[in-house]
Amino acid sequence: MRSTQLCSSRLELKDCLFFRVHGVLAERLAGCGGVLRTKDGILRALFSGPVEETSSAFAFLAAVKTALVMFRDTEWVGKVSLVLELDCKVVLNWSENPLQCPRKWWVHLAEIGRLASKLNHVKFEYISKSEIWRHFN
């Protein structure tokens, strides 16, 4: 399904981690990926893989959900804040206005909300496509 890789190391309590996520649709196939890094750019985890729906917006939802689940399962929960960076304004808007999300994806958006609220210090931020791709290349 998804390929996932975690790097285990100690982080200072004051640190903030950044998870840059991306979803893509190309020739009727969709996928997502993410890179977890420190503020200094040091890689801590990554993931990539296909998604079942053929929509770039759904691929972004899948990327956000996967990033939150991965972070939840690390030693860093409760020790650092998490900033989820994505370049999809539509999905960012759905996080603030869930009723604008297509009904068939409400369950996924609700799960993202539950995960984020359990993790406490999670912030969603918009970042330009050029910045996202800088860490995927």
C-alpha positions as CSV (number, residue, x, y, z in Angstrom):
1,M,0.0,0.0,0.0
2,R,2.1,3.0,1.3
3,S,5.8,3.0,1.7
4,T,6.7,4.6,5.0
5,Q,10.1,5.4,6.6
6,L,10.8,6.8,10.1
7,C,14.0,8.1,11.5
8,S,14.3,7.8,15.3
9,S,16.3,10.4,17.2
10,R,15.9,12.8,20.1
11,L,14.4,16.3,19.6
12,E,14.5,19.2,21.9
13,L,11.2,20.0,23.7
14,K,11.0,23.5,22.2
15,D,11.2,22.2,18.6
16,C,8.5,22.3,16.0
17,L,8.2,19.7,13.2
18,F,7.0,20.5,9.7
19,F,5.1,17.9,7.6
20,R,4.9,19.0,4.0
21,V,2.3,16.9,2.2
22,H,1.2,16.7,-1.4
23,G,-1.5,15.0,-3.4
24,V,-1.4,14.5,-7.1
25,L,-3.6,13.2,-10.0
26,A,-1.9,12.1,-13.2
27,E,-3.5,10.2,-16.0
28,R,-6.4,8.9,-13.9
29,L,-4.1,7.7,-11.0
30,A,-3.9,9.6,-7.7
31,G,-1.2,9.4,-5.0
32,C,0.1,11.3,-2.0
33,G,3.3,11.8,-0.1
34,G,4.8,13.7,2.7
35,V,8.1,14.7,4.3
36,L,8.5,15.4,8.0
37,R,11.4,17.6,8.8
38,T,12.8,19.9,11.5
39,K,12.9,23.7,11.2
40,D,16.6,23.1,10.0
41,G,15.4,20.8,7.2
42,I,16.6,17.6,8.8
43,L,14.5,14.7,7.5
44,R,12.6,12.7,10.2
45,A,10.1,10.7,8.3
46,L,8.5,10.3,4.8
47,F,5.7,8.5,3.1
48,S,4.3,8.0,-0.4
49,G,1.7,5.8,-2.1
50,P,-1.4,5.6,-4.2
51,V,-4.9,6.6,-3.1
52,E,-8.2,4.8,-4.0
53,E,-10.0,7.9,-5.3
54,T,-8.9,9.6,-8.6
55,S,-9.0,13.2,-7.4
56,S,-6.2,15.5,-6.4
57,A,-8.3,17.0,-3.6
58,F,-8.9,13.5,-2.1
59,A,-5.2,12.7,-2.5
60,F,-4.5,15.8,-0.3
61,L,-7.0,14.6,2.3
62,A,-5.3,11.2,2.3
63,A,-1.9,12.9,2.7
64,V,-3.0,15.0,5.6
65,K,-4.6,11.9,7.3
66,T,-1.5,9.8,6.8
67,A,0.8,12.5,8.1
68,L,-1.3,12.9,11.3
69,V,-1.4,9.1,11.9
70,M,2.3,8.9,11.4
71,F,3.0,11.8,13.8
72,R,0.6,10.3,16.3
73,D,2.6,7.1,16.4
74,T,5.9,8.8,17.0
75,E,7.9,9.6,20.2
76,W,7.5,13.3,19.4
77,V,3.8,13.6,20.3
78,G,3.4,15.9,23.3
79,K,7.0,17.1,22.9
80,V,6.8,19.2,19.8
81,S,4.3,21.1,17.8
82,L,3.4,20.0,14.3
83,V,2.9,22.3,11.3
84,L,1.2,20.6,8.3
85,E,2.1,22.5,5.2
86,L,0.2,22.0,2.0
87,D,-0.5,23.8,-1.3
88,C,-4.1,22.9,-1.7
89,K,-6.3,25.9,-0.6
90,V,-9.4,23.9,-1.2
91,V,-8.5,21.3,1.5
92,L,-7.3,24.1,3.8
93,N,-10.7,25.8,3.3
94,W,-12.5,22.5,4.1
95,S,-10.6,22.3,7.5
96,E,-12.2,25.7,8.4
97,N,-15.6,25.1,6.6
98,P,-16.3,21.4,6.6
99,L,-19.7,21.7,4.9
100,Q,-18.0,22.8,1.7
101,C,-16.2,19.5,1.5
102,P,-18.0,16.9,-0.8
103,R,-20.3,14.8,1.3
104,K,-18.7,11.5,0.3
105,W,-15.5,12.7,2.0
106,W,-17.0,14.0,5.2
107,V,-16.0,10.9,7.1
108,H,-12.3,11.5,6.1
109,L,-12.4,15.1,7.1
110,A,-14.0,14.3,10.4
111,E,-11.2,11.7,11.1
112,I,-8.6,14.4,10.3
113,G,-10.3,16.7,12.8
114,R,-10.4,14.1,15.5
115,L,-6.7,13.3,15.0
116,A,-5.7,16.9,15.0
117,S,-7.6,17.7,18.1
118,K,-6.1,14.7,20.0
119,L,-2.6,15.9,19.0
120,N,-3.3,19.4,20.4
121,H,-0.5,21.4,18.9
122,V,-1.3,21.0,15.1
123,K,-1.4,23.9,12.7
124,F,-2.4,23.9,9.0
125,E,-0.5,26.3,6.7
126,Y,-0.6,27.1,3.1
127,I,2.7,26.9,1.2
128,S,3.4,27.5,-2.5
129,K,3.8,24.6,-5.0
130,S,7.4,25.7,-5.6
131,E,8.2,25.3,-1.8
132,I,6.4,22.0,-1.6
133,W,8.3,20.5,-4.5
134,R,11.7,21.8,-3.3
135,H,11.6,19.0,-0.6
136,F,10.2,16.3,-2.9
137,N,13.0,16.6,-5.5
